[in-house]
Amino acid sequence: MRVLVTEDDEVLARALAAGLRREGIAVDVALDGGAALERLAVNRYDVVVLDRDLPGVSGDDICRAIVADRSDGRVLMLTAARSVRERVEGLGLGADDYLPKPFDFAELVARIRALGRRAVAPLPASLVHGDVSLDPARRVAIRGGRRLPLTTKELAVLECLLAANGRPVSAEELLDQVWDEAADPFTTTVKTTIGRLRAKLGDPPLIQTIRESGYRIGET
């Protein structure tokens, strides 16, 4: 899942990004409305966490632009305003959810995950291939009845590969969905993570390297 956090309080924005990355979510940050529109023009986001009170282009105008573009991405509005009227206004602009400040980080994560599941074709309750299963909601992967000790990135990569249902997934697609704009496209991060994931999945091997196409789940 890839999320855009648009928040003019830089300390809060960086803290949210760091926390969400620890949850295995790829995060980009925009500190004003203009920067948010620039990122939205070139990247696809599953969820946009959007502060209404932004310098430059307002959060309301960004929300209108997302709705007008018929984007599949979902909008979670943040605001210091707590009145019912203002919440209704935000939802009336096309936002999918609304969270007043201050908020609990765990609730923010839960709402982002819920919106992320609505942003794309819904995943089944469990992704399964052979004796490997992954529960996207609980973030648990099992092989042969044994829970796999995967990191958040390894879980996210496994989820992408299982969700592709046999289709090769390129390194660029994995960078886009599992990491974020800070990732170096020339890095060996994807290759390294795939290597660790293969080792933890054990035998028989499941992840194939498809020349010039990427990686896929399947028996070798």
Buried (B, 14 or more C-beta within 10 A) or exposed (E): BBBBBBBBEEEBBBBBBEBBBEBBBBBBBBBBBEBBBEBBEEBEBBBBBBBBBBEBBBBBBBBEBBBEEEBEBBBBBBBEBEEEEBBEBBBEBBBBBBBBBEEEEEEBBEBBBBBBBBBEEEBEEBBEBEEBBBBBEEBBBBBEEEEBEBEBBBBBBBBBBBBBEEEBBBBEBBBBBBBBBEBEEEEEBBEEBBEBBBEBBEEEEBBBEEEEEBBBBBEE
